[in-house]
Amino acid sequence: MPTFTALTTLTGKAAAEKLGEAMERLSPEPTGIGVFEVEDGSGLWEVGGYFTEAPDEAALAVLAAAFDAKPFVVSELPETDWVAHVRRELAPVEAGRFFVYGSHDADKLPEGKIPLLIEAAMAFGTGHHGTTLGCLKALDRLIGEGFEAAKVADIGCGTAVLAMAAARVWDGDILASDIDQVAVEVAEANLKANGMEGTVTCLEAAGFDHPDLAANAPYDLIFANILKGPLVALAPDVTAHLRPGGYAILSGILNEQAEAVVTVYRESGNNLVGREEIGDWTTLILQKMA
């Protein structure tokens, strides 16, 4: 079955959400609508629809004009086995002592590396993206400097690859949380696939809004690989849940956004001790002031 997409951009969240609602009334109807902020500081929002029949381009043109949006770009997507495609395209990733791989690459495990199995079908946070890779490299750096953590929190955990990496190195209380219950289920499945059941506690929570996260504080290490906006909003909570001298590894930050995040976390009581750019993305290591 063919799939068509229709994408546009416009300024402002409210207008974007109203355009998305208007698209739901199109004929043929879209099978799904997405409204996302473009994370580049431009203030633009992307609105897109998915269709199993070719959309009415005249109607899309009217909507674009009505909401002062760019003309819709309509594309037909080829039928693709995306899991097979990802398996072909995503080679194993080495991040210092860590080796992230899919089961199709199980025969490539190198000696002396810490293996982390993440299936291609669970591709949010596989280690290939600059944000996850940056976090793993930051963790590897801290371990190399002799840092040890008895309590770890992975906020916005996705596949929980970061929590699993910590659990491979340290025996301690390691919690992984995500706002999306599906991500929590993926995290638990990944733990099982790695034979790591019971080493990480997976929770559904927005930020630190869960009694178990509060009860386990203060943490020696907190991961937060999300986006600039939530990271800035979480600065007081991240700081409050860290022990003095504890570390936060932050990513999901575009390079041009990094200084703003550093400033907010410095004002909350943290020092920048490490920074790495991978492609368009920056990973930060911050330490809570003693």
Secondary structure per residue as TSV (DSSP state, phi and psi in degrees):
chain	resnum	aa	ss	phi	psi
A	1	M	-	360.0	128.0
A	2	P	-	-70.5	153.7
A	3	T	E	-125.7	133.7
A	4	F	E	-116.2	145.7
A	5	T	E	-120.6	150.2
A	6	A	E	-134.4	116.7
A	7	L	E	-124.6	143.2
A	8	T	E	-148.9	169.6
A	9	T	E	-132.1	152.3
A	10	L	E	-157.5	170.4
A	11	T	E	-94.1	133.1
A	12	G	-	99.1	134.2
A	13	K	H	-66.3	-45.7
A	14	A	H	-61.5	-44.9
A	15	A	H	-64.8	-39.0
A	16	A	H	-64.0	-42.8
A	17	E	H	-65.6	-38.5
A	18	K	H	-67.1	-38.0
A	19	L	H	-63.5	-42.6
A	20	G	H	-58.6	-41.7
A	21	E	H	-64.8	-40.1
A	22	A	H	-65.0	-34.9
A	23	M	H	-64.5	-26.7
A	24	E	T	-64.9	-19.1
A	25	R	T	-95.2	5.4
A	26	L	-	-69.3	158.3
A	27	S	S	-132.4	122.5
A	28	P	S	-64.7	151.1
A	29	E	-	-74.8	143.6
A	30	P	-	-73.0	150.4
A	31	T	S	-84.0	-13.1
A	32	G	E	-167.3	149.8
A	33	I	E	-127.5	137.6
A	34	G	E	-126.4	138.4
A	35	V	E	-128.7	115.4
A	36	F	E	-134.6	142.4
A	37	E	E	-76.3	135.9
A	38	V	-	-79.2	114.3
A	39	E	T	-82.5	60.8
A	40	D	T	-131.7	12.3
A	41	G	S	78.3	6.4
A	42	S	S	-82.3	-17.5
A	43	G	-	82.1	3.7
A	44	L	E	-84.0	152.4
A	45	W	E	-123.8	143.6
A	46	E	E	-103.3	133.0
A	47	V	E	-122.2	127.8
A	48	G	E	-139.1	150.8
A	49	G	E	-128.9	150.0
A	50	Y	E	-113.7	136.4
A	51	F	E	-134.5	144.8
A	52	T	S	-93.1	-12.3
A	53	E	S	-121.1	155.0
A	54	A	-	-58.1	126.5
A	55	P	-	-70.1	161.8
A	56	D	-	-79.4	102.3
A	57	E	H	-69.4	-28.4
A	58	A	H	-66.3	-42.4
A	59	A	H	-65.6	-38.1
A	60	L	H	-63.5	-38.3
A	61	A	H	-63.8	-39.6
A	62	V	H	-63.6	-43.9
A	63	L	H	-63.2	-43.4
A	64	A	H	-59.6	-43.4
A	65	A	H	-66.6	-39.9
A	66	A	H	-65.7	-32.2
A	67	F	T	-105.5	11.6
A	68	D	T	55.6	43.7
A	69	A	-	-102.6	163.4
A	70	K	-	-65.5	154.2
A	71	P	-	-55.8	140.0
A	72	F	-	-65.3	140.1
A	73	V	E	-102.5	117.5
A	74	V	E	-103.8	130.7
A	75	S	E	-135.7	148.4
A	76	E	E	-102.2	126.1
A	77	L	E	-90.5	137.0
A	78	P	-	-70.0	151.3
A	79	E	-	-70.7	123.4
A	80	T	-	-138.4	136.9
A	81	D	-	-81.3	95.3
A	82	W	H	-67.2	-34.4
A	83	V	H	-64.4	-44.1
A	84	A	H	-63.5	-38.5
A	85	H	H	-62.8	-45.6
A	86	V	H	-63.2	-40.5
A	87	R	H	-61.4	-36.7
A	88	R	H	-71.7	-39.0
A	89	E	H	-86.7	-29.7
A	90	L	-	-94.4	102.5
A	91	A	-	-77.8	161.1
A	92	P	-	-57.5	152.2
A	93	V	E	-118.3	132.2
A	94	E	E	-106.8	128.3
A	95	A	E	-129.9	88.9
A	96	G	T	63.1	-121.2
A	97	R	T	-81.7	-7.5
A	98	F	E	-96.5	144.5
A	99	F	E	-131.1	109.9
A	100	V	E	-100.3	129.0
A	101	Y	E	-150.8	162.9
A	102	G	-	-98.4	164.0
A	103	S	G	-61.1	-25.8
A	104	H	G	-70.1	-12.4
A	105	D	G	-113.7	21.8
A	106	A	G	-62.1	-22.8
A	107	D	G	-82.0	0.4
A	108	K	G	-105.8	10.6
A	109	L	-	-63.7	121.7
A	110	P	-	-82.1	153.3
A	111	E	T	-64.9	141.4
A	112	G	T	82.0	1.3
A	113	K	-	-100.9	154.6
A	114	I	E	-91.5	113.7
A	115	P	E	-82.5	140.8
A	116	L	E	-134.2	109.8
A	117	L	E	-87.9	118.8
A	118	I	-	-128.8	119.3
A	119	E	-	-72.6	149.8
A	120	A	T	-62.0	-29.9
A	121	A	T	-70.3	-12.2
A	122	M	S	-116.5	63.4
A	123	A	-	-86.6	5.0
A	124	F	T	-85.6	99.2
A	125	G	T	95.9	46.5
A	126	T	-	-85.5	-11.5
A	127	G	S	103.5	-12.3
A	128	H	-	-81.5	-28.4
A	129	H	S	-73.8	146.6
A	130	G	H	-58.1	-28.2
A	131	T	H	-71.3	-50.9
A	132	T	H	-66.3	-42.4
A	133	L	H	-60.4	-42.3
A	134	G	H	-61.8	-39.8
A	135	C	H	-65.9	-41.9
A	136	L	H	-64.2	-39.6
A	137	K	H	-68.0	-35.9
A	138	A	H	-66.2	-41.8
A	139	L	H	-61.5	-44.6
A	140	D	H	-58.9	-39.9
A	141	R	H	-62.9	-46.4
A	142	L	H	-62.9	-41.3
A	143	I	H	-61.0	-43.2
A	144	G	H	-62.7	-25.9
A	145	E	T	-86.7	3.5
A	146	G	T	92.3	7.0
A	147	F	-	-70.9	140.1
A	148	E	-	-130.9	143.4
A	149	A	-	-127.0	128.4
A	150	A	S	-94.1	-23.7
A	151	K	E	-133.0	126.5
A	152	V	E	-134.1	139.2
A	153	A	E	-124.9	133.6
A	154	D	E	-113.7	100.9
A	155	I	E	-93.3	125.3
A	156	G	T	73.2	54.1
A	157	C	-	-73.5	-22.5
A	158	G	T	58.6	-119.7
A	159	T	T	-74.9	-9.0
A	160	A	-	70.7	21.5
A	161	V	H	-62.3	-33.7
A	162	L	H	-71.8	-43.2
A	163	A	H	-62.2	-40.2
A	164	M	H	-65.0	-38.8
A	165	A	H	-60.6	-43.6
A	166	A	H	-63.9	-40.7
A	167	A	H	-69.6	-23.8
A	168	R	H	-70.4	-24.9
A	169	V	H	-100.2	-38.6
A	170	W	-	-123.8	142.4
A	171	D	-	-91.5	117.1
A	172	G	S	-173.8	-168.3
A	173	D	E	-90.6	108.9
A	174	I	E	-122.1	121.4
A	175	L	E	-116.4	140.4
A	176	A	E	-127.3	126.5
A	177	S	E	-129.3	152.9
A	178	D	E	-150.1	149.4
A	179	I	S	-72.0	-17.9
A	180	D	-	-104.3	120.1
A	181	Q	H	-60.9	-32.3
A	182	V	H	-62.3	-41.0
A	183	A	H	-62.9	-38.3
A	184	V	H	-61.9	-42.9
A	185	E	H	-65.5	-38.2
A	186	V	H	-63.2	-43.3
A	187	A	H	-58.8	-44.9
A	188	E	H	-65.3	-37.3
A	189	A	H	-65.8	-39.1
A	190	N	H	-66.8	-39.6
A	191	L	H	-59.7	-43.8
A	192	K	H	-64.0	-42.8
A	193	A	H	-62.3	-28.4
A	194	N	T	-93.7	5.2
A	195	G	T	65.1	33.9
A	196	M	-	-117.9	22.7
A	197	E	T	-55.3	136.3
A	198	G	T	87.9	-9.4
A	199	T	S	-87.1	-21.0
A	200	V	S	-133.7	133.3
A	201	T	E	-93.6	122.3
A	202	C	E	-102.5	131.9
A	203	L	E	-132.5	148.0
A	204	E	E	-92.6	119.4
A	205	A	-	-162.1	148.6
A	206	A	S	-92.5	114.8
A	207	G	T	61.0	-127.6
A	208	F	T	-100.1	16.4
A	209	D	-	-80.5	67.8
A	210	H	S	-154.6	134.7
A	211	P	H	-59.1	-31.9
A	212	D	H	-68.9	-35.8
A	213	L	H	-65.9	-39.9
A	214	A	H	-68.6	-42.1
A	215	A	H	-66.0	-29.2
A	216	N	H	-85.7	-11.6
A	217	A	-	-68.5	156.6
A	218	P	S	-84.5	153.4
A	219	Y	E	-99.0	148.3
A	220	D	E	-79.2	-31.0
A	221	L	E	-146.4	133.9
A	222	I	E	-125.9	126.3
A	223	F	E	-95.8	140.0
A	224	A	E	-145.2	95.3
A	225	N	E	-106.8	82.8
A	226	I	S	-128.7	-111.8
A	227	L	-	-142.7	165.3
A	228	K	H	-53.9	-50.9
A	229	G	H	-55.4	-55.9
A	230	P	H	-62.0	-35.1
A	231	L	H	-62.7	-44.0
A	232	V	H	-62.5	-44.6
A	233	A	H	-63.8	-31.6
A	234	L	H	-85.2	-5.6
A	235	A	H	-51.9	-47.9
A	236	P	H	-62.6	-40.1
A	237	D	H	-69.7	-42.8
A	238	V	H	-57.7	-46.9
A	239	T	H	-63.9	-44.0
A	240	A	H	-64.4	-30.2
A	241	H	H	-91.0	-3.4
A	242	L	E	-91.6	145.8
A	243	R	E	-76.9	155.1
A	244	P	E	-56.6	129.8
A	245	G	E	88.2	-6.0
A	246	G	E	-75.6	165.8
A	247	Y	E	-115.7	148.5
A	248	A	E	-121.2	129.4
A	249	I	E	-107.4	115.6
A	250	L	E	-116.9	138.9
A	251	S	E	-152.9	-172.1
A	252	G	E	87.1	21.9
A	253	I	E	-114.5	121.9
A	254	L	E	-65.4	148.8
A	255	N	G	-52.6	-41.7
A	256	E	G	-74.2	-10.8
A	257	Q	G	-93.3	-11.9
A	258	A	H	-60.9	-43.3
A	259	E	H	-63.8	-36.0
A	260	A	H	-64.9	-40.2
A	261	V	H	-66.3	-43.4
A	262	V	H	-57.8	-43.8
A	263	T	H	-61.1	-45.7
A	264	V	H	-63.8	-42.4
A	265	Y	H	-73.0	-31.8
A	266	R	H	-64.9	-42.3
A	267	E	H	-65.4	-23.9
A	268	S	T	-85.9	-7.7
A	269	G	T	112.0	32.0
A	270	N	E	-128.7	148.0
A	271	N	E	-105.8	140.7
A	272	L	E	-77.5	123.9
A	273	V	E	-120.6	-7.9
A	274	G	E	-162.0	145.0
A	275	R	E	-153.4	132.2
A	276	E	E	-141.7	136.2
A	277	E	E	-104.0	130.8
A	278	I	E	-127.8	108.4
A	279	G	T	63.0	-128.0
A	280	D	T	-85.9	-0.7
A	281	W	E	-115.1	144.7
A	282	T	E	-114.5	138.9
A	283	T	E	-114.4	136.0
A	284	L	E	-117.0	141.9
A	285	I	E	-113.5	120.9
A	286	L	E	-120.5	148.1
A	287	Q	E	-122.9	129.9
A	288	K	E	-69.5	133.4
A	289	M	-	-63.2	140.6
A	290	A	-	-73.1	360.0
